[in-house]
């Protein structure tokens, strides 16, 4: 069965690199913990407010 999982991460100024690593770790933990067999697609979209990037949404389509 094909499924979609969405992960969100707020971004703070000067901490983006660390927050991206944390987001990667959360996604990898999800893949491992849920025994995901096949990742079909992963995409990132920035969220913004008043012209500033304030967060990131990562969507993963996978098959279990």
C-alpha positions in Angstrom: 0.0 0.0 0.0 1.3 3.5 -0.9 1.2 6.0 2.0 2.2 9.6 2.6 3.9 11.0 5.7 4.4 14.6 6.4 7.1 16.0 8.8 7.3 19.6 9.9 10.3 21.5 11.3 10.4 25.2 12.5 13.5 27.0 11.5 15.3 29.6 13.7 17.9 32.0 12.3 21.4 30.6 12.4 20.2 27.1 13.4 19.0 25.8 10.0 21.8 23.3 9.5 21.2 21.7 12.9 17.4 21.7 12.3 17.8 20.0 8.9 20.0 17.3 10.5 17.3 16.8 13.2 14.6 16.6 10.5 16.7 14.0 8.6 17.1 12.0 11.7 13.3 12.0 12.4 12.6 10.8 8.8 15.3 8.1 9.1 13.9 7.0 12.4 10.4 6.8 10.9 11.7 4.7 8.0 13.5 2.3 10.4 10.8 2.1 13.1 8.0 1.5 10.5 10.1 -0.9 8.4 9.5 1.1 5.3 10.5 -1.1 2.3 10.5 1.5 -0.5 10.6 5.3 -0.5 8.9 6.6 -3.7 9.4 10.3 -3.3 10.7 12.9 -0.8 10.1 16.6 -1.2 10.7 19.7 0.9 8.7 23.0 0.9 9.7 26.1 2.9 7.0 27.9 4.8 7.2 31.6 5.2 5.7 34.5 7.1 6.2 38.2 6.2 8.9 37.3 3.6 11.0 35.2 6.0 11.4 31.4 5.9 10.1 30.1 9.2 9.8 26.4 8.6 10.1 23.4 6.4 7.6 20.7 5.5 9.0 17.4 4.2 6.6 15.0 2.5 7.6 11.4 2.0 5.6 8.9 -0.2 6.4 5.4 0.6 5.3 1.8 0.3 5.0 -0.5 3.2 
